[in-house]
Amino acid sequence: MAREAIIHAVEPFDFHDVRYYAILYAYTNDPDTHHEARLAHDAIYPNPKEGDTVLIEAILNMVTEIKKTDPELIKRILVIDFNLQNHARIRAHGFRVAYGDISNPETLRHHGILGAKIILSTINNTYLRGISNEDLVDEIRHINPDARVIATADNDDAATELLNRGAFRAVSPPAYAAPAYTRALLDALRAGESDVS
């Protein structure tokens, strides 16, 4: 999973005629702890510089890719969240946040869904109250038929249903989690092999 960070130093270097970068960075949720990564030019965006806000992709704490974020784009994103306790964390990432119950169509209208180009529902049906992602897609398509809706599906069948209802994309976290759990299980089994005599 990608984590947001700030680059604190960039040192380009060449090795066997290939450009590499030594990057010093800190995650935005832990700004006092600095980390270093060394990446080839094809694993990082062009011309990285100090102060850039980035997304760090890592596997087993090994950085595999650094992507630049667009702070101006982030400022255009509005997060509607019913849980006030989440608001400070959302703002800390640069997003605008508003209190609201997305099961109420008037909340969606009040917060400008009519002019939205992309709408993302990241909560699965288990946590939604008074509405499902399927109903939410229907409501959004009714209010703003031109919006591209990305919704969360509980499983593959639900993803198909969301797409049939007009979602632009349907993301099923269990489908993405299963390979990660499998990798973690295999790593744990391999690590345990050295314990067997």
C-alpha positions in Angstrom: 0.0 0.0 0.0 1.3 3.4 -0.9 2.1 5.9 1.9 2.4 9.6 1.6 5.8 11.2 2.3 7.8 14.4 1.8 11.2 14.3 0.1 13.9 15.9 2.2 16.9 15.4 -0.1 17.7 14.1 -3.6 21.1 12.9 -4.7 21.3 11.7 -8.3 24.2 9.3 -9.2 25.1 7.2 -12.2 26.1 3.5 -12.0 27.1 1.7 -15.2 25.7 4.5 -17.2 22.3 4.2 -15.5 20.8 7.2 -13.5 19.9 6.4 -9.9 18.6 8.5 -7.1 19.3 8.4 -3.4 16.2 9.8 -1.8 15.8 10.9 1.9 12.2 11.1 2.9 9.8 11.1 5.8 6.3 9.8 5.9 3.7 12.6 6.5 2.3 10.7 9.5 5.8 10.4 11.1 7.7 13.5 9.9 10.6 13.2 12.4 11.7 9.8 11.2 13.8 9.9 8.0 14.2 7.0 5.6 16.5 6.5 2.6 15.8 4.7 -0.7 18.0 4.2 -3.7 16.1 3.8 -6.9 16.8 3.6 -10.6 15.4 6.3 -12.8 12.5 4.2 -14.0 11.2 3.7 -10.5 10.7 7.4 -9.8 9.1 10.3 -11.6 11.3 12.7 -13.6 13.3 15.4 -11.8 12.5 14.6 -8.1 13.3 17.5 -5.8 13.3 18.4 -2.1 9.9 19.3 -0.8 7.9 17.1 -3.2 4.9 15.4 -1.8 5.1 11.8 -3.0 3.6 8.3 -2.6 6.0 5.6 -1.5 5.3 2.1 -2.8 7.1 -0.6 -0.8 7.2 -4.3 -0.3 8.7 -5.7 2.9 10.0 -2.2 3.7 11.9 -2.1 0.3 10.9 0.9 -1.7 9.8 -0.2 -5.2 8.5 3.0 -6.6 8.0 6.7 -5.8 5.2 8.6 -7.4 4.6 12.3 -7.3 1.3 13.6 -5.9 -0.5 16.6 -7.2 -1.1 19.0 -4.3 -3.4 21.2 -6.4 -5.5 18.1 -7.3 -5.7 17.1 -3.7 -7.1 20.6 -2.8 -9.9 20.0 -5.3 -11.0 16.8 -3.6 -13.8 16.9 -1.0 -14.2 14.0 1.4 -17.6 13.6 3.0 -17.4 11.7 6.3 -20.0 11.0 8.9 -17.4 10.4 11.6 -16.0 13.7 13.0 -13.1 11.9 14.6 -11.7 11.2 11.1 -11.8 14.9 10.0 -8.4 16.0 11.4 -6.6 13.0 9.9 -8.2 13.7 6.5 -7.2 17.4 6.6 -3.7 16.4 7.6 -3.4 14.8 4.1 -4.4 18.1 2.5 -8.0 17.1 1.6 -11.0 19.3 2.2 -13.5 17.4 4.5 -17.2 18.0 5.3 -19.6 16.3 7.7 -22.4 14.5 6.0 -24.5 11.4 5.7 -24.0 10.1 2.1 -27.2 8.0 2.4 -29.1 11.3 2.2 -29.4 12.6 -1.4 -29.7 16.2 -0.1 -26.2 15.8 1.5 -24.8 14.8 -1.9 -26.5 17.8 -3.6 -25.5 20.2 -0.8 -21.8 19.3 -1.2 -21.8 19.8 -5.0 -22.3 16.3 -6.5 -24.0 17.8 -9.5 -20.7 19.4 -10.6 -18.4 16.5 -9.6 -16.5 14.7 -12.4 -15.4 11.7 -10.3 -17.0 10.3 -7.2 -15.4 7.7 -5.0 -17.1 5.5 -2.4 -14.4 3.8 -0.3 -16.6 2.2 2.3 -18.0 -1.3 1.8 -21.6 -2.1 2.5 -20.9 -3.6 5.9 -20.2 0.0 7.2 -22.7 1.9 5.3 -26.0 2.7 7.1 -29.2 3.3 5.3 -27.8 2.8 1.8 -25.6 0.3 -0.1 -23.0 1.0 -2.7 -25.4 -0.3 -5.3 -28.1 2.2 -4.2 -25.5 5.0 -4.0 -24.4 4.4 -7.6 -28.1 4.5 -8.6 -28.6 7.8 -6.7 -25.4 9.4 -8.1 -26.2 8.3 -11.7 -29.7 9.9 -11.2 -28.3 13.2 -9.9 -25.2 13.4 -12.1 -25.3 11.0 -15.0 -22.0 12.2 -16.4 -20.0 11.6 -13.2 -17.5 8.7 -13.2 -18.4 6.7 -10.1 -15.8 4.4 -8.4 -17.5 2.2 -5.8 -16.4 -0.4 -3.3 -17.6 -4.0 -3.7 -17.8 -6.6 -1.0 -17.0 -9.4 -3.6 -16.8 -10.2 -7.3 -20.5 -10.5 -7.7 -21.1 -7.1 -6.1 -18.4 -5.6 -8.4 -20.3 -7.0 -11.4 -23.6 -5.5 -10.1 -22.0 -2.1 -9.5 -20.6 -2.1 -13.1 -24.0 -3.1 -14.4 -25.6 -0.2 -12.5 -23.2 2.3 -14.2 -20.2 2.5 -12.0 -17.0 3.5 -13.9 -15.0 1.0 -11.8 -15.7 -1.3 -8.8 -12.9 -2.1 -6.4 -13.2 -5.2 -4.3 -10.7 -5.0 -1.4 -11.0 -8.8 -0.7 -9.7 -9.5 -4.2 -6.7 -7.3 -3.6 -6.1 -8.5 0.0 -6.1 -12.2 -0.9 -2.8 -12.2 -2.8 -1.2 -10.1 -0.1 -2.3 -12.6 2.6 -1.1 -15.4 0.4 2.4 -13.7 0.1 2.5 -13.1 3.8 1.5 -16.7 4.6 4.2 -18.0 2.2 6.8 -15.7 3.7 5.9 -16.9 7.2 6.1 -20.5 6.2 9.5 -20.0 4.5 10.7 -18.1 7.6 9.6 -21.0 9.7 11.5 -23.6 7.6 14.7 -22.5 9.3 13.1 -23.3 12.7 12.6 -26.9 11.7 15.6 -29.2 12.3 
